């Protein structure tokens, strides 16, 4: 089964959605085999690499809510992340541009390490409060997952894989994707938002059954919610 996932490294729902999908896949271990393709998507393509504002201030401005409402929203998201085993530090998150991070994921994917690179960058941003646009930090993360330091340095000093990032974003526009995470299963079913693991389990089961392979019994999925980041 092929799963395409549009998401951004700076989207808190994307990390939560990743974990919930992984939980569903774990329940089906031994029944299905999946290939995941991480598609690039920038929530704020025009963001500067150095932004002298914290997340609460940015959310307050973007969604026209009070600073207190922004902090309450962040606390809610952090609690949901914690339920998935993710210890978010949203107060310490460094607001920045994610384009180079997406280029690095594209490079890692070419080398069979896309999933590892995506996980490392999400953790760096949301848990470790790292600057995911800093090239020295990106080089360090890349080496940690097994990429060649010389090749990564050369990529970061060029515009390599920029076309891959833009192609994914153009495809997202064609598909009408306006928020992430966004999941596409075998080009048949689309799931928008960080749905529950039960919802993912239902979709995985349905797609697997329609492929004519071994069927899987699951409990009925709960109703969907729309937990995603919008442009």
C-alpha positions as CSV (number, residue, x, y, z in Angstrom):
1,X,0.0,0.0,0.0
2,X,1.3,3.4,-0.9
3,X,0.7,6.3,1.4
4,X,1.4,9.9,0.4
5,X,1.6,12.5,3.2
6,X,1.6,16.3,2.7
7,X,2.9,18.0,5.8
8,X,5.1,20.7,7.2
9,X,7.9,20.4,9.7
10,X,6.6,23.3,11.6
11,X,3.0,22.0,11.8
12,X,2.1,20.7,15.3
13,X,-0.8,18.6,14.0
14,X,1.5,16.9,11.5
15,X,3.6,15.3,14.1
16,X,0.5,14.2,16.0
17,X,-1.0,12.8,12.8
18,X,2.2,10.9,12.1
19,X,2.1,9.2,15.5
20,X,-1.6,8.3,15.1
21,X,-1.0,6.8,11.7
22,X,2.0,4.9,13.1
23,X,-0.2,3.6,15.9
24,X,-2.7,2.2,13.4
25,X,0.0,0.7,11.3
26,X,1.4,-1.0,14.4
27,X,-1.9,-2.7,15.0
28,X,-1.8,-4.1,11.5
29,X,1.8,-5.3,11.6
30,X,2.1,-8.5,9.7
31,X,-1.1,-7.9,7.7
32,X,0.0,-5.1,5.4
33,X,3.1,-3.6,3.9
34,X,3.2,0.1,3.2
35,X,5.5,2.6,1.5
36,X,5.2,6.1,2.8
37,X,6.1,9.1,0.6
38,X,6.6,12.4,2.4
39,X,5.3,15.3,0.3
40,X,6.5,18.8,0.9
41,X,4.1,21.5,2.0
42,X,4.9,25.0,3.5
43,X,2.3,26.6,5.7
44,X,4.2,29.9,5.4
45,X,6.4,29.9,2.3
46,X,7.3,33.6,2.8
47,X,8.5,33.2,6.4
48,X,11.8,34.7,7.2
49,X,14.6,32.4,8.5
50,X,14.9,34.5,11.7
51,X,11.6,35.6,13.3
52,X,11.8,37.6,16.5
53,X,8.5,36.4,17.8
54,X,7.3,33.4,19.8
55,X,4.6,31.0,18.7
56,X,1.9,32.6,20.8
57,X,2.5,36.0,19.2
58,X,2.5,34.5,15.7
59,X,-0.8,32.6,16.3
60,X,-2.4,35.6,17.8
61,X,-1.6,37.7,14.7
62,X,-2.3,35.0,12.1
63,X,-5.7,33.9,13.5
64,X,-6.7,37.3,15.0
65,X,-7.1,35.9,18.5
66,X,-5.9,37.2,21.8
67,X,-2.5,36.2,23.2
68,X,-4.3,34.3,26.0
69,X,-6.4,32.4,23.4
70,X,-3.3,31.5,21.5
71,X,-1.6,30.2,24.7
72,X,-4.7,28.1,25.5
73,X,-4.7,26.7,22.0
74,X,-1.0,25.8,22.4
75,X,-1.7,24.1,25.7
76,X,-4.5,22.1,24.2
77,X,-2.3,20.9,21.3
78,X,0.6,20.1,23.7
79,X,-1.8,17.9,25.8
80,X,-2.9,16.0,22.7
81,X,0.7,15.5,21.6
82,X,1.6,14.2,25.1
83,X,-1.2,11.6,24.8
84,X,0.7,10.4,21.7
85,X,4.1,10.3,23.6
86,X,5.3,13.6,22.3
87,X,6.6,16.2,24.7
88,X,6.1,19.4,22.9
89,X,7.9,22.6,24.0
90,X,5.8,25.1,22.0
91,X,6.9,28.1,24.1
92,X,10.5,27.4,23.0
93,X,9.8,26.7,19.3
94,X,11.9,28.9,17.0
95,X,9.7,30.4,14.3
96,X,11.5,30.1,11.0
97,X,11.2,29.1,7.3
98,X,11.0,25.3,6.5
99,X,12.0,25.3,2.9
100,X,15.6,23.9,3.4
101,X,14.2,21.3,5.8
102,X,11.9,20.1,3.0
103,X,14.8,20.0,0.6
104,X,16.7,17.9,3.1
105,X,13.8,15.5,3.5
106,X,13.6,15.2,-0.3
107,X,17.3,14.3,-0.4
108,X,16.9,11.8,2.4
109,X,13.9,10.2,0.6
110,X,16.1,9.7,-2.5
111,X,18.5,7.8,-0.2
112,X,15.7,5.7,1.5
113,X,15.9,7.8,4.7
114,X,12.9,10.1,4.2
115,X,10.9,8.8,7.2
116,X,13.9,9.0,9.5
117,X,14.7,12.5,8.4
118,X,11.1,13.7,8.8
119,X,11.0,12.3,12.3
120,X,14.3,13.9,13.3
121,X,13.3,17.3,12.1
122,X,9.9,17.2,13.7
123,X,11.5,16.2,17.0
124,X,14.1,18.9,16.6
125,X,11.5,21.6,16.1
126,X,8.8,20.7,18.5
127,X,10.6,18.9,21.3
128,X,14.2,20.2,21.2
129,X,13.5,23.8,20.2
130,X,16.1,23.7,17.4
131,X,16.3,26.1,14.5
132,X,15.4,23.9,11.6
133,X,16.5,26.5,9.0
134,X,20.1,26.7,10.4
135,X,22.3,24.9,7.9
136,X,24.7,23.7,10.6
137,X,21.9,22.1,12.5
138,X,20.4,20.6,9.4
139,X,23.8,19.0,8.6
140,X,24.0,17.6,12.1
141,X,20.5,16.1,11.9
142,X,21.3,14.6,8.4
143,X,24.4,12.9,9.7
144,X,22.5,11.5,12.6
145,X,20.1,9.7,10.3
146,X,23.0,8.4,8.1
147,X,23.3,10.8,5.2
148,X,26.8,11.7,3.9
149,X,28.0,15.0,5.4
150,X,29.8,16.1,2.2
151,X,26.7,15.5,0.0
152,X,24.4,17.3,2.5
153,X,26.7,20.3,2.7
154,X,26.8,20.5,-1.1
155,X,23.0,20.3,-1.3
156,X,22.5,23.0,1.3
157,X,24.9,25.3,-0.5
158,X,22.9,24.9,-3.7
159,X,19.3,24.9,-4.8
160,X,19.2,21.1,-5.2
161,X,15.8,19.5,-4.6
162,X,14.0,22.9,-4.7
163,X,12.2,21.7,-7.8
164,X,11.0,18.6,-5.9
165,X,9.6,20.7,-3.1
166,X,7.8,23.1,-5.5
167,X,6.4,20.1,-7.5
168,X,4.9,18.7,-4.4
169,X,3.4,22.0,-3.5
170,X,2.0,22.5,-7.0
171,X,0.4,19.1,-6.8
172,X,-1.2,20.0,-3.5
173,X,-2.7,23.0,-5.1
174,X,-4.1,20.9,-8.0
175,X,-5.6,18.5,-5.5
176,X,-7.2,21.3,-3.5
177,X,-5.2,20.7,-0.4
178,X,-5.4,23.8,1.9
179,X,-4.3,22.3,5.2
180,X,-2.0,19.7,6.6
181,X,-1.5,16.9,7.4
182,X,-3.2,15.4,4.4
183,X,-3.0,11.7,3.7
184,X,-3.7,9.8,0.4
185,X,-3.9,6.0,0.4
186,X,-3.3,4.2,-2.8
187,X,-4.6,7.2,-4.8
188,X,-8.1,6.2,-3.6
189,X,-8.8,7.6,-0.2
190,X,-7.9,11.0,1.3
191,X,-7.8,11.8,4.9
192,X,-7.4,15.4,6.0
193,X,-6.1,16.3,9.5
194,X,-4.6,14.5,12.4
195,X,-7.4,12.0,12.7
196,X,-7.6,9.4,15.5
197,X,-5.7,6.1,15.1
198,X,-9.2,4.4,14.8
199,X,-10.0,6.5,11.7
200,X,-6.7,5.6,10.2
201,X,-7.2,1.9,11.0
202,X,-10.6,2.0,9.3
203,X,-9.1,3.5,6.1
204,X,-6.2,1.2,6.1
205,X,-8.5,-1.8,6.4
206,X,-10.8,-0.6,3.7
207,X,-8.0,0.1,1.2
208,X,-6.4,-3.3,2.0
209,X,-9.7,-5.1,1.5
210,X,-10.3,-3.4,-1.9
211,X,-6.8,-4.4,-3.0
212,X,-8.0,-8.0,-2.8
213,X,-5.4,-8.9,-0.2
214,X,-5.8,-10.5,3.2
215,X,-8.7,-8.9,5.1
216,X,-8.4,-7.4,8.5
217,X,-11.0,-7.2,11.2
218,X,-11.2,-3.9,13.1
219,X,-13.6,-2.1,15.4
220,X,-15.8,0.6,13.9
221,X,-14.0,3.9,13.7
222,X,-15.0,6.9,15.7
223,X,-16.2,10.1,14.0
224,X,-13.7,12.3,12.3
225,X,-12.5,15.7,13.6
226,X,-10.6,18.1,11.5
227,X,-7.3,18.7,13.4
228,X,-5.0,20.3,10.8
229,X,-3.1,23.5,10.1
230,X,-4.5,25.8,7.5
231,X,-2.7,28.2,5.2
